Amino acid sequence: MAQIDKDKLLYIISLKSNEFKIGKTGKALEERKNADDYRDTYNNIISLYETTSKDLASWLEAYYIDSYYGKPNCANEKNGYESINDEMADTGTYTVYVVWR
């Protein structure tokens, strides 16, 4: 099976989903998806990028958010710059992800 370009996949999600949101986490993706703020809203989650660098995860999340911020179905409430210092669990592995419905 061919590897899917994550940027293209995010673009398709942005076009076809009712609503999507880009985020970052130090938790496992299923744990993040099942957290109180997502469990009743989003039924899909995928990793866009995984890293051991908290800073890199923050900058990549900011890049992706700024690429889609302001689109009608993008649910991110803050732009990328405003999201850079948002807290993440300190686990040593960090994931930039997209959730959608």
C-alpha positions as CSV (number, residue, x, y, z in Angstrom):
1,M,0.0,0.0,0.0
2,A,1.3,3.4,-0.9
3,Q,2.2,6.0,1.7
4,I,-0.2,8.9,1.7
5,D,1.2,12.4,1.8
6,K,-0.1,13.9,5.1
7,D,-0.3,17.4,3.7
8,K,-2.6,16.2,0.8
9,L,-4.7,14.2,3.3
10,L,-5.2,17.3,5.5
11,Y,-6.2,19.2,2.4
12,I,-8.8,16.6,1.4
13,I,-10.1,16.5,5.0
14,S,-10.4,20.3,4.9
15,L,-12.5,20.1,1.8
16,K,-14.7,17.1,2.6
17,S,-15.3,17.2,6.4
18,N,-18.1,19.1,8.1
19,E,-15.6,20.4,10.7
20,F,-11.9,19.8,11.5
21,K,-9.4,20.9,14.0
22,I,-5.6,20.8,14.1
23,G,-3.8,20.2,17.4
24,K,-0.8,18.8,19.2
25,T,-0.5,16.3,22.1
26,G,1.9,14.3,24.2
27,K,-0.8,11.7,24.8
28,A,-1.7,8.7,22.6
29,L,-4.1,9.8,19.8
30,E,-7.0,7.6,21.0
31,E,-6.7,9.0,24.5
32,R,-6.7,12.5,23.0
33,K,-9.7,11.8,20.8
34,N,-11.6,10.4,23.8
35,A,-11.0,13.4,26.0
36,D,-14.0,15.4,27.2
37,D,-13.5,18.2,24.7
38,Y,-13.4,15.9,21.6
39,R,-15.3,12.7,22.4
40,D,-18.8,14.0,21.5
41,T,-17.7,16.1,18.5
42,Y,-15.0,14.3,16.5
43,N,-15.0,10.7,15.4
44,N,-11.8,10.7,13.4
45,I,-8.2,11.5,14.3
46,I,-4.9,11.0,12.4
47,S,-1.3,11.9,13.0
48,L,0.3,14.5,10.8
49,Y,3.7,14.4,12.4
50,E,5.4,12.8,15.3
51,T,8.6,14.0,17.0
52,T,10.5,13.9,20.3
53,S,10.8,17.7,20.2
54,K,8.1,19.7,22.0
55,D,9.2,22.9,20.2
56,L,9.1,21.3,16.8
57,A,5.6,20.0,17.5
58,S,4.5,23.5,18.5
59,W,5.9,25.1,15.4
60,L,4.4,22.5,13.1
61,E,1.0,22.8,14.7
62,A,1.3,26.6,14.2
63,Y,2.2,26.1,10.6
64,Y,-0.7,23.8,9.9
65,I,-3.2,26.0,11.8
66,D,-2.1,29.1,9.9
67,S,-2.6,27.2,6.6
68,Y,-6.3,26.6,7.4
69,Y,-7.2,29.2,10.0
70,G,-10.3,31.2,9.0
71,K,-11.7,28.5,6.6
72,P,-15.4,28.0,7.2
73,N,-15.1,24.4,8.6
74,C,-11.8,24.9,10.5
75,A,-12.7,24.8,14.3
76,N,-9.4,26.2,15.5
77,E,-10.2,29.2,17.7
78,K,-6.7,30.6,17.8
79,N,-4.2,31.2,15.0
80,G,-0.9,29.3,15.0
81,Y,1.1,32.0,16.7
82,E,-1.4,32.2,19.6
83,S,-1.3,28.4,19.9
84,I,2.5,28.0,20.2
85,N,2.7,28.1,24.0
86,D,-0.4,25.9,24.7
87,E,0.4,23.1,27.2
88,M,1.1,19.5,26.3
89,A,1.7,16.5,28.5
90,D,5.5,16.1,29.0
91,T,5.9,12.5,27.7
92,G,8.9,12.7,25.3
93,T,6.8,11.9,22.2
94,Y,4.6,14.6,20.6
95,T,2.1,14.4,17.8
96,V,0.6,17.0,15.6
97,Y,-2.8,15.7,14.5
98,V,-6.1,16.6,12.9
99,V,-9.6,15.6,14.2
100,W,-12.7,15.8,12.0
101,R,-16.3,14.9,11.5
